[in-house]
Amino acid sequence: MEQINHSVRIIDIAQENAQQRIDNFLRLHLKGVPKSMIYRIVRKGEVRVNKKRIKPDYKLQVGDSVRIPPVKVDPENALPSPKLNSIKNLESEIVYEDDGLIILNKPSGLAVHGGSGLDFGAIEGLRALRPDARFLELVHRLDKATSGCLLIAKKRSMLRALHEQLRQKTMKKQYFALVKGQWDKKDRLVREPLLKNAQDSVVKVSPLGKASETHFKIIQRYEGATLIEASPVTGRTHQIRVHSACKGHNIACDERYGDKQFDSLMKDLGLNRLFLHAAHITFFHPVLEKRMTVSAPLCPRLEELLGKLQRS
């Protein structure tokens, strides 16, 4: 049986790969090798850093010496999962690209990365589309059900620069959400602490939670619904969804925090996904040395729903 045989390699880590997780580093250097196999050879101690065993989350340091063992893979297993056939459409969802950055209009229903029972996510899809890319890493995350702007760094220097902007809260994100009822224009700012349940990942407002802040603006009013723009200052899990719901304005078709009666009405109009979309993202481009805003259009289904609400 024909096999892909990766020979033993010793790689010395330079500044470009410093602080990168070893599992991500190995995925770049073991093209076609399933992620499960990469984790297995790390756990078995076949991958060594400075002649020592390491864990999959080990972060590389300048000067580290990484031993990558020979890996044999059945070519049939080396190919992307059949489910990845759908990711060929990701190419048409790229709304911006340059030498250091990709901005994807992530579809609703696609996780940003594989894991927790998922074969693949947006980042695995892009890596499959770009097998020669030396570096592709998520800058931030979006919920699986949320669509819109997702930043992927093509260089470690870009990743570091954008991560610093996230830490400094200078990167701005604006989301469109369709919510139940008539949003009160007085509720321009919601500051409610959010607590995440470790067992089921459900988030709730709680005095024991982390400080959270979201700015809201009314875009359009409809009969029984409001299209709002949400701008989170903090980046808590499910922040916009919970802050909207705590004001009595649940986001349409939110399976966790939604309103069943409102969702039923929206489904009758053809909505089959969460109406939360990362429409705009503003950041400082470290190479172009300018602040820029990139936008991702609503998918046709969301546009159709708004058209129906406008006419009703």
C-alpha positions as CSV (number, residue, x, y, z in Angstrom):
1,M,0.0,0.0,0.0
2,E,1.3,3.4,-1.0
3,Q,2.1,5.4,2.1
4,I,3.1,9.0,2.9
5,N,6.3,8.7,4.9
6,H,7.6,11.7,6.8
7,S,11.2,11.2,7.8
8,V,12.8,12.2,11.1
9,R,13.4,16.0,11.3
10,I,15.1,18.2,13.8
11,I,13.9,21.8,13.7
12,D,15.4,24.6,15.7
13,I,12.8,27.2,16.8
14,A,13.4,30.8,15.7
15,Q,11.6,34.0,16.9
16,E,8.9,33.5,14.2
17,N,7.6,30.4,16.0
18,A,8.2,31.4,19.6
19,Q,5.1,31.0,21.8
20,Q,3.3,28.8,19.2
21,R,1.7,25.7,20.7
22,I,3.5,22.5,19.7
23,D,0.3,20.9,18.4
24,N,-0.3,23.8,16.0
25,F,3.4,23.8,15.0
26,L,3.2,20.1,14.2
27,R,0.1,20.5,12.0
28,L,2.1,22.9,9.8
29,H,5.0,20.4,9.5
30,L,3.0,17.2,9.1
31,K,0.7,18.0,6.2
32,G,-2.0,15.5,5.7
33,V,-1.6,13.9,9.1
34,P,-4.8,13.8,11.1
35,K,-5.0,15.8,14.2
36,S,-5.8,12.7,16.3
37,M,-2.5,11.1,15.1
38,I,-0.5,14.3,16.0
39,Y,-1.9,14.2,19.5
40,R,-1.2,10.5,19.8
41,I,2.5,10.8,18.9
42,V,2.9,13.7,21.3
43,R,1.3,11.8,24.1
44,K,3.4,8.7,23.4
45,G,6.6,10.9,23.6
46,E,7.6,10.4,20.0
47,V,7.8,14.2,19.6
48,R,10.6,15.6,21.8
49,V,11.6,19.2,22.6
50,N,15.2,19.5,23.8
51,K,15.1,15.7,24.1
52,K,12.3,15.8,26.6
53,R,8.6,14.8,26.4
54,I,6.1,17.6,26.2
55,K,2.3,18.1,26.4
56,P,0.2,19.2,23.3
57,D,-0.2,22.7,24.8
58,Y,3.5,23.3,25.3
59,K,4.5,26.7,23.9
60,L,7.7,26.8,21.9
61,Q,10.6,29.0,23.0
62,V,13.4,30.5,20.9
63,G,16.3,28.0,20.7
64,D,14.1,24.9,21.3
65,S,15.1,21.8,19.3
66,V,12.0,19.9,18.1
67,R,12.3,16.3,17.0
68,I,9.5,15.3,14.6
69,P,9.4,11.5,14.1
70,P,8.6,9.6,10.9
71,V,4.9,9.3,10.5
72,K,3.1,6.9,8.2
73,V,-0.3,7.7,6.9
74,D,-2.7,5.9,4.7
75,P,-3.3,8.4,1.8
76,E,-7.1,7.7,2.1
77,N,-7.0,8.7,5.7
78,A,-4.7,11.7,4.9
79,L,-7.3,13.3,2.8
80,P,-9.7,15.8,4.4
81,S,-13.0,14.4,5.8
82,P,-15.7,14.1,3.1
83,K,-17.5,16.7,5.1
84,L,-14.7,19.1,4.1
85,N,-16.1,19.1,0.6
86,S,-18.4,21.8,1.8
87,I,-15.5,24.0,2.8
88,K,-14.5,24.7,-0.9
89,N,-17.2,27.4,-0.6
90,L,-15.1,29.1,2.0
91,E,-12.9,30.6,-0.7
92,S,-15.8,32.7,-1.9
93,E,-16.5,33.8,1.7
94,I,-13.1,35.6,2.0
95,V,-13.9,39.3,2.2
96,Y,-10.4,40.5,2.6
97,E,-6.9,39.1,2.1
98,D,-3.3,40.3,2.0
99,D,0.1,38.8,2.7
100,G,-0.5,38.7,6.5
101,L,-4.2,38.4,7.0
102,I,-7.4,36.7,5.8
103,I,-10.9,37.9,6.9
104,L,-13.6,35.4,6.4
105,N,-17.3,35.9,6.3
106,K,-17.9,32.7,8.4
107,P,-21.1,30.9,7.7
108,S,-23.5,30.2,10.5
109,G,-23.3,26.6,11.6
110,L,-19.6,26.3,11.0
111,A,-17.4,26.1,14.1
112,V,-14.2,28.2,14.1
113,H,-12.2,25.0,14.8
114,G,-12.6,21.3,15.2
115,G,-12.9,19.5,18.5
116,S,-15.6,18.5,21.0
117,G,-16.9,15.9,18.5
118,L,-16.5,18.1,15.4
119,D,-14.3,16.9,12.5
120,F,-13.3,20.3,11.3
121,G,-14.0,24.0,11.6
122,A,-13.2,27.1,9.6
123,I,-9.5,27.0,10.4
124,E,-9.2,23.4,9.3
125,G,-11.1,24.2,6.2
126,L,-8.8,27.1,5.2
127,R,-5.8,24.9,5.9
128,A,-7.2,22.3,3.5
129,L,-7.8,25.0,0.9
130,R,-4.3,26.4,1.4
131,P,-2.1,23.3,1.9
132,D,1.1,25.3,1.1
133,A,0.4,28.0,3.7
134,R,3.1,27.9,6.3
135,F,1.0,29.6,9.0
136,L,-2.7,30.0,9.5
137,E,-4.1,30.7,13.0
138,L,-7.3,32.1,14.4
139,V,-7.0,35.7,15.8
140,H,-10.3,35.4,17.7
141,R,-13.4,33.3,17.8
142,L,-17.0,33.4,16.9
143,D,-19.8,31.2,18.2
144,K,-20.7,28.3,15.8
145,A,-24.2,29.8,15.2
146,T,-22.9,33.3,14.6
147,S,-21.8,34.4,11.1
148,G,-19.6,37.2,10.0
149,C,-16.1,38.6,10.2
150,L,-13.5,36.2,11.4
151,L,-9.8,37.1,11.3
152,I,-7.1,34.6,10.4
153,A,-3.4,35.5,10.6
154,K,-1.1,34.3,7.9
155,K,2.0,35.3,9.9
156,R,3.0,35.0,13.6
157,S,3.9,38.7,13.7
158,M,0.4,39.6,12.5
159,L,-1.2,37.3,15.1
160,R,0.8,38.9,17.9
161,A,-0.1,42.4,16.8
162,L,-3.8,41.7,16.6
163,H,-3.8,39.8,19.9
164,E,-2.3,42.9,21.5
165,Q,-5.1,45.0,20.1
166,L,-7.6,42.6,21.5
167,R,-5.9,42.8,24.9
168,Q,-5.9,46.6,24.7
169,K,-9.5,46.6,23.5
170,T,-8.6,48.8,20.5
171,M,-10.1,46.3,18.1
172,K,-13.8,47.1,17.5
173,K,-16.5,44.7,16.5
174,Q,-20.1,45.5,15.5
175,Y,-22.8,42.9,15.2
176,F,-26.3,42.9,13.7
177,A,-28.9,41.1,15.7
178,L,-32.7,40.7,15.2
179,V,-34.3,40.7,18.6
180,K,-37.8,40.3,20.1
181,G,-40.0,43.3,20.7
182,Q,-39.3,47.0,20.6
183,W,-35.8,47.9,21.9
184,D,-35.9,50.8,24.3
185,K,-33.6,53.5,22.9
186,K,-32.6,54.3,26.5
187,D,-30.9,51.0,26.7
188,R,-27.8,52.1,24.8
189,L,-25.4,50.5,27.3
190,V,-25.7,47.2,29.2
191,R,-23.3,46.5,32.0
192,E,-24.2,43.2,33.6
193,P,-21.7,40.7,35.0
194,L,-21.7,37.3,33.3
195,L,-21.1,33.9,34.9
196,K,-20.4,30.8,32.8
197,N,-21.5,27.4,34.0
198,A,-18.5,25.1,33.7
199,Q,-20.8,22.0,33.1
200,D,-23.0,23.1,30.3
201,S,-21.4,26.4,29.2
202,V,-24.7,28.3,29.8
203,V,-24.0,31.9,30.7
204,K,-26.2,34.0,33.0
205,V,-26.2,37.4,34.6
206,S,-24.8,37.1,38.1
207,P,-23.1,39.3,40.7
208,L,-20.5,36.6,40.9
209,G,-19.7,36.9,37.2
210,K,-17.1,38.9,35.2
211,A,-17.6,42.5,34.3
212,S,-19.2,42.8,30.9
213,E,-20.2,45.7,28.7
214,T,-22.1,46.0,25.5
215,H,-23.2,49.1,23.5
216,F,-26.5,48.9,21.6
217,K,-27.9,51.0,18.8
218,I,-31.3,50.7,17.0
219,I,-31.0,50.1,13.2
220,Q,-34.6,49.4,12.2
221,R,-37.9,48.7,14.0
222,Y,-40.4,46.1,12.7
223,E,-43.7,44.8,13.9
224,G,-42.7,42.8,17.0
225,A,-39.0,42.9,16.4
226,T,-36.0,45.3,16.2
227,L,-32.8,45.1,14.2
228,I,-30.0,46.3,16.5
229,E,-26.3,46.9,16.3
230,A,-24.3,45.5,19.2
231,S,-20.8,46.6,20.0
232,P,-19.2,44.5,22.8
233,V,-16.4,46.2,24.8
234,T,-15.5,43.0,26.7
235,G,-15.4,39.6,25.0
236,R,-17.3,37.2,27.3
237,T,-18.8,34.0,26.0
238,H,-22.3,34.6,24.6
239,Q,-22.1,38.2,25.8
240,I,-24.4,39.8,23.2
241,R,-26.9,37.0,23.4
242,V,-27.2,37.1,27.2
243,H,-27.2,40.9,27.5
244,S,-30.0,41.1,24.9
245,A,-32.0,38.4,26.6
246,C,-31.6,40.0,30.1
247,K,-33.4,43.1,28.7
248,G,-36.3,41.0,27.5
249,H,-35.1,41.2,23.8
250,N,-34.0,37.7,23.0
251,I,-32.2,37.2,19.7
252,A,-34.2,35.4,17.0
253,C,-33.7,31.6,16.9
254,D,-31.3,31.5,19.8
255,E,-31.5,27.8,20.9
256,R,-30.0,28.6,24.4
257,Y,-31.3,32.0,25.3
258,G,-34.2,32.5,22.9
259,D,-38.0,33.0,23.3
260,K,-39.9,30.1,21.8
261,Q,-42.9,32.1,20.7
262,F,-40.8,34.7,19.0
263,D,-38.7,32.0,17.4
264,S,-41.7,30.2,16.1
265,L,-42.9,33.4,14.3
266,M,-39.4,33.9,12.8
267,K,-39.2,30.3,11.6
268,D,-42.6,30.7,9.9
269,L,-41.0,33.5,8.0
270,G,-38.1,31.2,6.9
271,L,-35.4,31.8,9.5
272,N,-33.5,28.6,10.5
273,R,-30.5,30.0,12.2
274,L,-29.4,32.5,14.9
275,F,-29.8,36.0,13.7
276,L,-26.5,37.3,15.0
277,H,-23.9,38.5,12.5
278,A,-20.5,40.1,12.9
279,A,-21.0,42.8,10.3
280,H,-17.9,45.0,10.8
281,I,-14.5,44.8,12.4
282,T,-12.1,47.7,12.9
283,F,-8.5,47.4,13.7
284,F,-5.0,48.9,13.1
285,H,-3.2,47.1,10.3
286,P,0.4,46.8,11.5
287,V,1.9,46.5,8.0
288,L,-0.2,49.0,6.2
289,E,0.1,51.2,9.3
290,K,-3.5,52.5,9.1
291,R,-6.8,51.8,10.9
292,M,-9.2,50.0,8.7
293,T,-12.7,48.6,8.8
294,V,-13.8,45.4,6.9
295,S,-17.4,44.4,6.5
296,A,-19.1,41.1,5.8
297,P,-22.5,41.2,4.1
298,L,-25.6,39.4,5.6
299,C,-26.3,36.0,4.0
300,P,-29.3,36.0,1.6
301,R,-31.6,34.2,4.1
302,L,-31.2,37.0,6.7
303,E,-31.7,39.6,4.0
304,E,-34.8,37.8,2.8
305,L,-36.2,37.8,6.4
306,L,-35.6,41.5,6.8
307,G,-37.4,42.1,3.5
308,K,-40.4,40.1,4.7
309,L,-40.5,42.1,8.0
310,Q,-40.3,45.4,6.1
311,R,-43.2,44.4,3.9
312,S,-45.4,43.1,6.7
